[in-house]
Amino acid sequence: MTTNNHRDLDSELAHLEHVLPHVARGPFPLSYWRSRIDAIGSSSKLPHYRTRYERLKTALGHLESRAAAQSNAAAEANAEYVTR
């Protein structure tokens, strides 16, 4: 997202802030949300927008870490079951 329109940027940030707590349940993979957040990075130069952008990146990073840990745990459980 390369826009200088602060209204569009504010709207996109607000949308992402609203949906991010629910994305783990949704139909889109976390990589989709990562690309949405990354796309606004270059547009969020003002401190207020940069802070919101960084907060979104951090929150998504936590979700990605949790998903990776769950995936690893499932793989380990499956490997243990197969070796029995």
LINDA-V167980 format. One record per residue. N is the residue number from 1. PSI is psi in degrees with one decimal (* if undefined). OMEGA is omega in whole degrees, -180 to 180 (NA if undefined). Layout:
n->[N;N]
psi->[PSI;PSI]
omega->[OMEGA;OMEGA]
This chain:
n->[1;2;3;4;5;6;7;8;9;10;11;12;13;14;15;16;17;18;19;20;21;22;23;24;25;26;27;28;29;30;31;32;33;34;35;36;37;38;39;40;41;42;43;44;45;46;47;48;49;50;51;52;53;54;55;56;57;58;59;60;61;62;63;64;65;66;67;68;69;70;71;72;73;74;75;76;77;78;79;80;81;82;83;84]
psi->[108.1;98.8;147.9;-0.4;107.0;-28.6;-42.8;-43.1;-44.3;-40.7;-43.8;-43.7;-44.5;-42.3;-48.2;-39.2;-34.1;-43.5;-24.7;-39.6;-14.8;0.1;-25.1;-25.6;-15.6;176.2;-12.7;140.6;160.5;-28.5;-32.4;-46.2;-34.0;-43.4;-35.2;-44.2;-44.5;-33.6;-27.2;-5.9;-43.3;-19.3;-13.9;65.3;-29.9;143.5;-41.7;-45.0;-38.3;-41.1;-44.8;-42.0;-46.7;-38.6;-41.2;-43.8;-43.4;-46.2;-42.8;-36.9;-39.5;-42.4;-41.7;-40.3;-42.7;-42.7;-40.1;-41.3;-41.0;-39.9;-42.9;-40.8;-40.2;-40.9;-41.0;-40.9;-40.0;-42.5;-39.2;-40.1;-40.2;-33.9;-6.0;*]
omega->[176;-179;174;-179;-176;178;178;180;179;179;179;177;-180;179;-179;178;-179;-174;-174;179;-175;-172;180;-180;-171;-176;-176;178;180;179;176;-179;176;-179;177;-179;179;-178;-179;-178;-178;-179;-173;-178;179;-175;-179;180;-180;179;179;178;180;178;178;179;180;-180;179;176;177;178;179;178;179;179;179;179;179;179;178;180;179;179;179;179;179;179;179;-180;-178;-177;179;NA]
